[in-house]
């Protein structure tokens, strides 16, 4: 079977990926969830003209000259409006957030006045509208301020609260089940026996999925038998997983049984080899509504494939508007040889020059088993198939990795 280009494989993974159904959640539970509907303001903010400073509400016509003397007739605090109208020669003591009384059209700050009993003398001329927040200067009732498909930041939650929403309609979180395979794997904290290694892939995969807003289910490690692997696949369906991630057993060896087990369970395979490095032996298929991504066992291959394929899929199912990784330009930090027929994703360190230019230097050892290099990398340097040799200082394309 020919190797599938990366772009075609991503299209296959995302084919038919529709946002999951919506649900209502309280504001405090909506952080980093994806809005299912446009959000229009339920009120005008501020609802009335309000003071932006502590000082005195005055008529600009009365306070335009230095040494003007005005009589203070009352006080306005936030939440306690003044009921009378400010007339000629009058002023009202006002605090930040207080409603501007009728008749007043300016606020003179307290530092620009001299107080004498119930009178003030102007020491800095006032101008109409100064230090006043007009009604609706932030937003007006009916204004659409947050769009469907937006991922809710902390600032967006504050805005939604100010718009008077106690709860929001968001898309359901995708549920991602992670199943590892391999007789050689033991859990962290164990003492590996001969030929055994400590299992690490699932920790990165689940963290990556959670960072994108998914729920995760740890299905543990299945032994290298069709029965154990099949049991793990069935557990994923029983948990209601939207996505099953397998890691390991995706190659073509006698003990790589994931493809065989998936097909035995009825998974329709879209592809199982990709023209990329690292990560050639990746699989994708569907089992009813559950999407399956079979990742290689080598930790770097596993992570890079999840970053490139799982993350956009989670975003699509979450209803996000922007699902694809953004590529950035950088400058090569060392020479690179010509590339072969596979698209290359090189782990790279990043440095930033004083002018903001990014220097991407691929690590020297790109072996897909080296977790130290993966943890140290801040970006993946992307090289198309058959890219010519590139010299230090030439432009390159990168995908920045999560911090």
Secondary structure by P-SEA (a helix, b strand, c coil): cccccaaaaaaaaaccccccbbbbbcccccccccccccccccccccccbbbccccccccccccccccbbbbbcccccccccccccccccbbbbcccccccccccccccccccccccccbbbbcccccccccccccccccccccccccccccccaaaaaaaaaacccbbbbcccbbbbbbbbccccccccccccccbbbbcaaaaaaaaaaaabbbbbbcccccccaaaaaaaaaaaaaacccbbbbcccccccccccaaaaaaaacccccccccccccccbbbbbbcccbbbbbbcccaaaaaaaaaacaaaaaaaaacccccbbbbbbbbbcccccccccbbbbccbbbbbcccbbbbbbcccccccccaaaaaaccbbbbbccccccccccccbbbbbccc
